[in-house]
Amino acid sequence: MLNGFRHFKPSGAVSARFIADQASKVKALLGPVGGGKSVACVYDSVRRPSLMPACNDGVIRYRRAICGTTYGQLERNLYPTWKRWLPEDGGAFTPVAEWKGGGGRSAVHRLEWEVLRGNRLVVVQAEYVFAAVGDLAVEEFMRGFEPTDFWLYEVDQQPEAMIDIGITRLGRYPATSQDGEPDALPWAATFVPMIVCDLNAPDVDSWFYQKFEEDPPPSFKLYKQPSGMSPRAENLKNLRPGYYQDQVDTLSKRPGGRHLVTRMEHARYAPSSAGDPVYADEYDDDLHLSPVDLPAVKDVPLVLAFDQGLGQPACLGLQFLPTGATHVLFEVVPGRMSARRFAEAVRREIEQVCPGVPLAEVHYADPAGFTGADKEDGELAWAEIVAAELGIEIVPAETNEIDVRHTVVVDELSSRPGLLVSRRCKMLRKGFVSHYMYEKRPQEKSQNRKPVKNLWANPHDAL
């Protein structure tokens, strides 16, 4: 890379992997404030065309649409970073540059430079279009965009449809042709038009969490930087000493500041504002969430844990490893369902996730799952029906005292090795992060509070 980017180095290992990714349809870089996310995306903006195939006349042509929420956001937050690396007149990067627009409206930055291909220099002609969606409907905003790539700046603040509709408009520039037009590109299979995103961690109710964490398409890739307080924090060399600690000390004392610290300094999803997470101080995605679907260990018995959930039952499949680790391999949380249909859903999950793994001799359920049946008429309780359908023995947990139940989970979270949750367990994980929560009652003593009984409480009661 020439001049201003000749000695560029990513701010850390995660940023480096993000920049190196040339295969994803959508890639996103999530991290703390000051983590170097914007700079990584600026560098990506010139690296991408430098790797692109040339048009029929030997010139590389590239257009990136850089979209923000408002023009004020772009001008206050992004333009200073962009222009520091890529000045309006090209600065040290290139003498061939032109900037038009701005000042509350769209802007276009055109740059030209050369890259070495084999033993010859190839000209790159790149165009960067800055635009803000504002109050426009996304389809109206996107109409007419014909870029090679998109960069969605602070993507969590934009509508979800920016990604969905943006995908339909990727790779429109330059034109594709087989008839020898000089400015047309014979598209190479090795270059994938993509949407690039950056953001601070939102709360768990954000569409971003649902799209990238709960059910990401295979062509989506999320890169998550470490906490700013971590020894592995990125971009520290470009920040003043104590940068993150000062923020934590100041914000933690403000109302709602704890959640802001979670998002902005620790780069973790913040809980919903509806309540206080039960395991807010103990659960950490980086420690307790497996980066992949956990495989079953063949010779370790599978233990099933059940909660009947007021007609919306839950089951977890766990293995207690000889190392002392506890793996939660899967969850079955299908919504309202009869005991027999639920047992069949559990059987299918066992066959899919744990084929050939032995079942433990005894499994466990909420004691309430053994009540409510008319024994004189031969009725079976909920837990007894599930046990009969699965051909296993289910016994009541020793106690239903909430403090005891929570303490054993806290012990697992605090141990090393301790609890590790498979990425299959989306409900359990979201409960840990936020939705297994105490209702906000400022006048009530915390030791007397009980978690809200919601969908996320059912797998947590099973745990």
Order of alpha helices (4+ residues) and beta strands (2+ residues): alpha-beta-alpha-beta-alpha-beta-beta-beta-alpha-beta-alpha-beta-beta-alpha-alpha-beta-alpha-beta-beta-beta-alpha-beta-alpha-beta-alpha-beta-alpha-beta-alpha
